[in-house]
Structure formats: structure tokens, C-alpha cells
């Protein structure tokens, strides 16, 4: 069945004025959800992105042609289209690939430099973690679109089929290697929290609160390391907390800048980062270097290809969006490096 036929099946009967377009709202939401939740979008057209473009075009056309129609029934339909507008925009945003998965670093790539490949199959672990988030994102997508929250216990049972939480919290291969086990747990915790934080940053435009369905991952990550293992890591891996002390007041500030540097796209953003950490922070996240010293150090690190300079005061580059993004990254760094 091509997409045009699918479109007719899912939508066209709502143009029939003899039918109340509001009486089956749950049905149309279910049908639309089914359409986008399908894993075989290629069955509708040769390109999944083209499929989404057609759907988006159809939605926007429907909204436009019903906007000024005086018919009460059509106005009810237009109101319905307006009500689901944010849902539709979120779907278009995610399904077109403008999302967290595009910038994700796989667990194998993240963990191998610190853990090696001798203890476990990191490639397989990466597949399992990728599957975990794929299913979790689909569950979120489903409950968001249907307005029916999925109970936490039900979600955990579904997710456990993709990723065995208990076994992966302490793989048996590490039974005689407590130091490597602690390193593995720290890597897994950090990677999971980074994936959650990417979604938190993307979702701020669509949700007043971060979706609760992701709490099971945050809770799992926070429980991975027990106090004994944290102490073991702190004592036995001091190199983990090395940082340029002539630039930053603490390790956390260094890690925040490293993470934030990946998102720098212009000089104003670069100036904001330096000025905010230099002028507004007082403890863990403070930059202590003057602009000249900081610029020289930053260029030597080659975080980005462009050469930016600190240009202007904080008041000139401070925006609500920049401050919100900074706060989100800061929160993540606090979670990842609680004892740093």
C-alpha cells in the first residue's frame, strides 16, 4: 500500500461533513500513532523522510484550509488539529532525524579506551544499550501521542527484555577484578546519564517536565556504584580527576567546558560560556584564568576548528536559551562527577 492510499485510509473521512469530526478523536490519534510507530515506513514510500514530509504537508494543509471555514463541524475539526499541533511538531522533529541519536557516541566507542576489550564484548553491549533506548524512546513516543502514561513497572518489564538490568549491573566476568568492575560501572553510569541529558535538552521545547518514563534509567544509573566502589575509584584512579588547574577551579568546571565545547557554533556562544563561568560561578564550575590565558589554552586543545575570541561582556551575550542549556549541562556534570 503506497502512502497516498494510507493517507486516504487514515484521514480522508474526516473531510466528510456528514460525520462529526470530533466524535472519534481517540480513534484518529490511534490511527495516526500506528502510522508513525510502524517500523516499515518504507512500505509506504521509498523514503521514510519523504513519508514524514507528506504527512507534515497534509497536516499543515488541513489546518490551513479549515482555519476560516465557518462550518461549526469544520471548526471543531480545526480546533482538534490545533490541540494536537505540539504532538505533530514533536513527531516531525524526531522522526526526521533532528534528534539526540544523531550525536550519540556508542558505548563501545566510549568505554573501550578506558576498559579495553579483554573483559567483555563491548560491541554486543553497545547493541543492547542502543536497543534499550530505541524501545524506551518508542514507549515515550507512544504514551505521549496517546496521552496514556505507561506504568513504570510495565515499562521496566518491556525494557528488561532488551537489556538485562541485573546482569549488566555486575557482569560475572568481573568477579575477580573489583577495580575494573568499578571502572565499568562508572562508564556505564556516565554513558546512560549522558543519553538522558541529550533527551532532556531536546525535550525542553515540548514538555514542561521531563518525561517520567525515563526515570527508570536515571535511577538505575545512580544505583550502579556503591560507596565502597566510589571510594575505590577515587583512591586508585586519581588520573581520572586531572584537569588544568591554572584554568579551572575544579575538575567539574573542566568537564563542563569539554561537554559544552561540542555544541559551540559561534563567537557569542563562546563568549557566553567563558563570561558565565568566570563572572557568575563561585566554586566548582568557576574559570579562574584571564581571557588571554584561557584563549591560548582553548586553542591548543583544538576542541573546534574555528578560532573564536572572547568578545564583549556577559550582558551582551546572555540569553534565556543559553542560560537554560548551560544549567542543564551543569546538572548533568554534577550527576556524573558527584565526588570530583
C-alpha positions as CSV (number, residue, x, y, z in Angstrom):
1,X,0.0,0.0,0.0
2,X,1.5,3.3,-1.0
3,X,1.4,6.3,1.3
4,X,-1.3,8.2,-0.6
5,X,-3.6,5.2,-0.1
6,X,-2.6,5.2,3.6
7,X,-3.3,8.8,3.9
8,X,-6.8,8.3,2.5
9,X,-7.4,5.5,4.9
10,X,-6.3,7.4,7.9
11,X,-7.5,10.9,7.3
12,X,-9.9,11.5,4.4
13,X,-13.1,10.5,6.0
14,X,-12.7,13.5,8.4
15,X,-13.5,15.8,5.5
16,X,-16.9,14.3,5.2
17,X,-19.2,16.9,6.6
18,X,-21.9,14.4,7.4
19,X,-19.6,12.9,10.1
20,X,-18.9,14.8,13.2
21,X,-15.1,15.2,13.0
22,X,-14.7,15.3,16.8
23,X,-16.6,12.2,17.8
24,X,-13.6,9.8,17.1
25,X,-10.7,11.8,18.3
26,X,-9.2,8.8,20.1
27,X,-9.6,6.8,17.0
28,X,-7.8,9.2,14.8
29,X,-5.0,9.6,17.3
30,X,-4.7,5.8,17.5
31,X,-4.6,5.6,13.7
32,X,-2.0,8.4,13.3
33,X,0.1,6.8,16.1
34,X,0.0,3.5,14.3
35,X,1.1,5.1,11.1
36,X,4.2,6.7,12.7
37,X,5.0,3.9,15.0
38,X,5.4,1.4,12.1
39,X,8.9,0.2,11.7
40,X,8.3,-0.5,8.0
41,X,7.7,3.1,6.8
42,X,9.4,2.0,3.6
43,X,6.3,0.1,2.9
44,X,4.5,3.4,2.3
45,X,7.2,5.0,0.2
46,X,10.8,4.6,-0.8
47,X,11.9,7.2,1.7
48,X,10.9,7.4,5.4
49,X,11.8,11.1,5.4
50,X,9.6,11.6,2.3
51,X,6.8,9.8,4.1
52,X,7.1,12.3,7.0
53,X,7.2,15.2,4.6
54,X,3.9,14.1,3.1
55,X,2.3,13.7,6.5
56,X,3.5,17.1,7.6
57,X,2.3,18.7,4.4
58,X,-1.1,17.1,4.8
59,X,-1.4,18.2,8.4
60,X,-0.4,21.8,7.6
61,X,-2.8,21.9,4.6
62,X,-5.6,20.6,6.7
63,X,-5.0,23.2,9.4
64,X,-4.8,26.0,6.8
65,X,-7.9,25.1,4.8
66,X,-10.1,24.6,7.9
67,X,-8.9,27.8,9.7
68,X,-11.5,30.2,8.2
69,X,-14.3,27.7,7.3
70,X,-17.5,28.9,9.1
71,X,-19.0,25.4,9.4
72,X,-19.2,24.5,13.1
73,X,-18.2,20.9,12.4
74,X,-15.1,22.1,10.4
75,X,-14.2,24.5,13.2
76,X,-14.4,21.6,15.7
77,X,-12.0,19.7,13.4
78,X,-9.7,22.7,13.2
79,X,-9.7,23.0,17.0
80,X,-8.7,19.3,17.2
81,X,-5.9,19.9,14.7
82,X,-4.7,22.8,16.8
83,X,-4.8,20.8,20.0
84,X,-2.6,18.1,18.6
85,X,-0.2,20.6,17.0
86,X,2.6,20.3,19.5
87,X,2.4,16.5,19.2
88,X,2.7,16.7,15.5
89,X,5.6,19.1,15.6
90,X,7.4,16.9,18.1
91,X,6.9,13.9,15.8
92,X,8.1,15.7,12.8
93,X,11.2,16.9,14.7
94,X,12.1,13.4,16.0
95,X,11.2,11.3,13.0
96,X,13.1,13.5,10.5
97,X,16.3,12.7,12.4
98,X,16.8,16.0,14.1
99,X,17.4,14.3,17.5
100,X,19.7,13.0,20.2
101,X,20.6,9.8,18.3
102,X,22.4,11.8,15.6
103,X,25.1,13.0,18.0
104,X,25.3,9.9,20.3
105,X,28.6,8.2,20.9
106,X,28.2,4.5,21.1
107,X,29.0,2.7,24.4
108,X,31.8,0.7,22.7
109,X,33.5,3.8,21.4
110,X,33.0,5.5,24.8
111,X,34.2,2.6,27.0
112,X,36.9,0.9,25.0
113,X,39.7,3.4,25.6
114,X,39.3,3.1,29.4
115,X,38.2,-0.5,29.7
116,X,39.8,-2.3,26.7
117,X,38.2,-5.3,25.0
118,X,39.5,-8.2,27.2
119,X,36.7,-8.4,29.8
120,X,33.5,-8.3,27.8
121,X,32.1,-7.9,24.3
122,X,31.6,-4.1,24.3
123,X,30.2,-4.3,20.7
124,X,27.4,-6.5,21.9
125,X,26.9,-4.4,25.0
126,X,26.6,-1.3,22.7
127,X,23.9,-3.1,20.6
128,X,21.9,-3.9,23.7
129,X,22.1,-0.3,25.0
130,X,21.1,1.0,21.7
131,X,18.1,-1.3,21.7
132,X,17.3,-0.3,25.2
133,X,17.0,3.4,24.3
134,X,15.3,2.6,21.0
135,X,12.5,0.8,22.8
136,X,12.4,3.4,25.6
137,X,12.0,6.2,23.1
138,X,9.3,4.3,21.3
139,X,7.4,3.8,24.6
140,X,7.7,7.5,25.3
141,X,6.6,8.4,21.8
142,X,3.5,6.1,22.3
143,X,2.4,7.4,25.7
144,X,3.0,11.0,24.6
145,X,0.9,10.6,21.5
146,X,-1.9,8.6,23.1
147,X,-2.0,10.6,26.3
148,X,-1.8,7.4,28.2
149,X,1.2,7.1,30.6
150,X,2.7,3.7,30.7
151,X,3.2,2.4,34.3
152,X,6.8,2.2,35.4
153,X,6.7,-1.5,36.3
154,X,5.2,-2.3,32.9
155,X,7.9,-0.2,31.2
156,X,10.7,-1.9,33.1
157,X,9.4,-5.4,32.1
158,X,9.5,-4.4,28.5
159,X,12.9,-2.8,28.7
160,X,14.4,-5.7,30.6
161,X,13.8,-7.9,27.5
162,X,16.2,-5.6,25.6
163,X,18.7,-5.1,28.4
164,X,19.1,-7.3,31.5
165,X,19.5,-4.6,34.2
166,X,20.5,-7.0,36.9
167,X,23.1,-8.9,35.0
168,X,24.6,-5.9,33.4
169,X,24.9,-4.1,36.7
170,X,27.6,-6.5,37.7
171,X,28.7,-8.9,34.9
172,X,30.2,-12.1,36.2
173,X,33.3,-11.7,34.1
174,X,34.4,-9.0,36.6
175,X,34.0,-11.2,39.7
176,X,37.8,-11.3,40.4
177,X,38.5,-7.8,39.1
178,X,37.0,-5.2,41.5
179,X,38.9,-2.2,40.1
180,X,37.8,-3.0,36.5
181,X,34.2,-3.6,37.7
182,X,34.2,-0.2,39.3
183,X,35.5,1.4,36.1
184,X,32.9,-0.4,34.1
185,X,30.1,0.7,36.3
186,X,31.3,4.3,36.2
187,X,31.5,4.2,32.4
188,X,28.0,2.7,32.1
189,X,26.6,5.2,34.6
190,X,28.1,8.2,32.8
191,X,27.0,6.9,29.4
192,X,23.4,6.4,30.5
193,X,23.2,9.8,32.1
194,X,24.6,11.5,29.0
195,X,21.9,9.8,26.9
196,X,19.3,11.0,29.3
197,X,20.7,14.5,29.3
198,X,20.6,14.7,25.5
199,X,17.0,13.9,25.6
200,X,16.4,16.4,28.4
201,X,17.9,19.2,26.3
202,X,15.8,18.3,23.2
203,X,12.5,17.9,25.1
204,X,12.6,21.3,26.8
205,X,10.7,22.9,23.8
206,X,7.9,20.3,24.0
207,X,7.4,19.3,27.7
208,X,7.1,21.4,30.8
209,X,8.6,18.5,32.7
210,X,11.0,15.7,31.6
211,X,9.0,12.5,30.9
212,X,8.8,10.3,33.9
213,X,9.2,7.1,31.8
214,X,13.0,7.9,31.6
215,X,13.3,7.9,35.4
216,X,14.0,4.2,35.5
217,X,17.3,4.7,33.6
218,X,18.4,7.6,35.8
219,X,17.5,5.6,39.0
220,X,19.4,2.5,37.6
221,X,22.5,4.6,36.8
222,X,22.5,6.3,40.2
223,X,22.4,2.9,41.9
224,X,25.3,1.3,40.0
225,X,28.2,2.4,42.2
226,X,28.1,1.7,45.9
227,X,30.1,3.8,48.4
228,X,32.9,1.2,48.6
229,X,33.4,1.3,44.8
230,X,33.2,5.1,44.7
231,X,35.9,5.2,47.3
232,X,38.0,2.6,45.4
233,X,37.8,4.7,42.2
234,X,38.7,7.9,44.0
235,X,41.8,6.3,45.6
236,X,43.0,4.2,42.8
237,X,42.3,6.3,39.7
238,X,43.5,9.8,40.6
239,X,44.3,10.4,37.0
240,X,40.6,10.4,36.3
241,X,40.3,13.7,38.0
242,X,43.3,15.5,36.4
243,X,42.5,18.9,35.0
244,X,44.3,22.2,34.1
245,X,44.3,23.9,37.4
246,X,45.6,27.2,36.0
247,X,42.3,27.4,34.0
248,X,39.6,25.9,36.3
249,X,38.9,25.9,40.0
250,X,37.9,22.3,39.9
251,X,37.5,19.2,37.7
252,X,33.8,19.7,37.3
253,X,34.3,23.0,35.5
254,X,36.8,21.4,33.2
255,X,34.3,18.6,32.3
256,X,31.5,21.1,31.8
257,X,33.6,23.1,29.3
258,X,34.6,19.9,27.5
259,X,31.0,18.9,27.0
260,X,29.7,22.4,26.2
261,X,32.5,22.9,23.6
262,X,31.0,20.2,21.4
263,X,28.0,22.5,20.9
264,X,29.8,25.8,20.2
265,X,28.7,27.3,16.8
266,X,29.6,31.0,17.1
267,X,31.7,33.6,19.0
268,X,28.8,34.9,21.0
269,X,28.2,31.4,22.5
270,X,31.9,31.0,23.2
271,X,31.9,34.4,24.9
272,X,28.9,33.5,27.0
273,X,30.5,30.3,28.2
274,X,33.7,32.0,29.3
275,X,31.9,35.0,30.9
276,X,29.3,33.0,32.7
277,X,31.9,30.6,34.2
278,X,34.3,33.4,35.0
279,X,31.8,36.0,36.4
280,X,28.8,34.1,37.7
281,X,30.3,30.8,39.1
282,X,31.9,30.8,42.5
283,X,33.0,27.3,43.3
284,X,33.2,24.0,41.3
285,X,32.4,25.5,37.9
286,X,34.4,28.7,38.0
287,X,37.0,29.6,35.4
288,X,39.9,31.3,37.1
289,X,42.1,32.2,34.1
290,X,42.0,35.6,32.5
291,X,40.7,35.9,28.9
292,X,44.2,35.8,27.2
293,X,45.3,32.7,29.1
294,X,42.0,31.0,28.5
295,X,42.0,31.7,24.8
296,X,45.5,30.4,24.4
297,X,44.7,27.2,26.3
298,X,41.4,26.6,24.4
299,X,43.1,27.0,21.0
300,X,45.8,24.5,22.0
301,X,43.1,21.9,22.9
302,X,41.6,22.0,19.4
303,X,38.0,21.4,20.6
304,X,36.7,23.1,17.5
305,X,38.0,24.0,14.1
306,X,37.0,27.7,14.2
307,X,39.0,30.3,16.2
308,X,36.8,32.3,18.5
309,X,37.8,35.1,20.8
310,X,36.1,36.4,23.9
311,X,34.2,39.4,22.7
312,X,32.1,41.5,24.9
313,X,30.5,41.4,28.4
314,X,28.2,38.8,29.7
315,X,25.2,41.1,29.4
316,X,25.7,41.4,25.7
317,X,25.6,37.6,25.1
318,X,23.3,36.4,27.8
319,X,20.1,34.8,26.6
320,X,17.5,32.7,28.3
321,X,18.1,29.8,26.0
322,X,21.9,29.8,26.6
323,X,21.4,30.0,30.3
324,X,18.9,27.1,30.3
325,X,21.3,24.9,28.2
326,X,24.2,25.8,30.5
327,X,22.1,24.9,33.5
328,X,21.1,21.5,32.0
329,X,24.7,20.6,31.2
330,X,25.8,21.7,34.7
331,X,23.2,19.5,36.3
332,X,24.4,16.5,34.2
333,X,28.1,17.1,35.2
334,X,27.1,17.2,38.8
335,X,25.4,13.8,38.4
336,X,28.4,12.3,36.5
337,X,31.1,13.6,38.8
338,X,29.5,13.7,42.2
339,X,32.7,13.3,44.2
340,X,35.0,15.3,41.9
